[in-house]
Amino acid sequence: MTGSRSALRTRVAQALATMLLLLLAVLVVAPEWVAPMSPLAVDPSKALQPPSAHHWFGTDDVGRDIFSRVVHGARITLGLVAGALFASALVGGLLGLVAGFLGGKFDLLAARGVDVILTFPPIIAGVVITGVLGPGARNLVLALAIVYLPMFFRIARSGALSEAGKTYVEASRALGFGQWSILFRQVMPNVLPLVLMQYVILFPLALQIEAALGFLGLGVAPPTPDWGSILEQGKNFILVAWWISLWPGLCLLLSAFAVMVAGRSIQNRLARG
């Protein structure tokens, strides 16, 4: 009985996560379909209006529609996180792949360099990097990419080390294939699923860091809609206009939940396979 209830809860969570991911995909691809009102349009006469039929999520202190800002902010927030993790996976994954397969001094130097980054908690490293470089979308992406590069490096290095000792690698060497040919044609396809899985696992964490940096004023420049910056804006009006902070915070929570459930589902399927 307990097992059937657990399985039912799992299926419900997966179905809800799937629907949320589809909705987020629509918001990222075509936010104007969902919220045609401009997220930058200012109307001081409608400042701090509560949720209503005309403004579903209410308005902010200068009369901008919160629903439009949250919907359009999905593309900014999720796009920045996705791009940063892609860059981190590409660079960190390649470095880890080469270091783990070839070993030697390059492996030692790369591992020590990664250990330096890992000495800082992700949020602290993100604050330091964006604080030095300054706020802005490009610097935010760079900061997130650097922060999560060690995680991709380690998973790719571990996978490459595991594959390097297998029979098919030794057979390929005996047949005269070069190191780089074996690495990129045979080893890399076997390590790639590990890197992709790591990408999904890290996405909710990177989303939290991106929002935190935006909340601290180290994210995209206003008035660009971003969930973290909308949260920062709403903190000054939390007692009189709670809706400003509620909706972007809820979107962050649901997005992290959807990706986390999807990641666990993929992980379980890979483990069973």
PyMOL commands that set and color helices and strands:
alter all, ss='L'
color gray80, all
select helices_A, chain A and resi 2-29+31-34+44-46+66-102+104-118+122-133+137-164+167-174+179-215+227-237+243-272
alter helices_A, ss='H'
color red, helices_A
deselect
rebuild
show_as cartoon
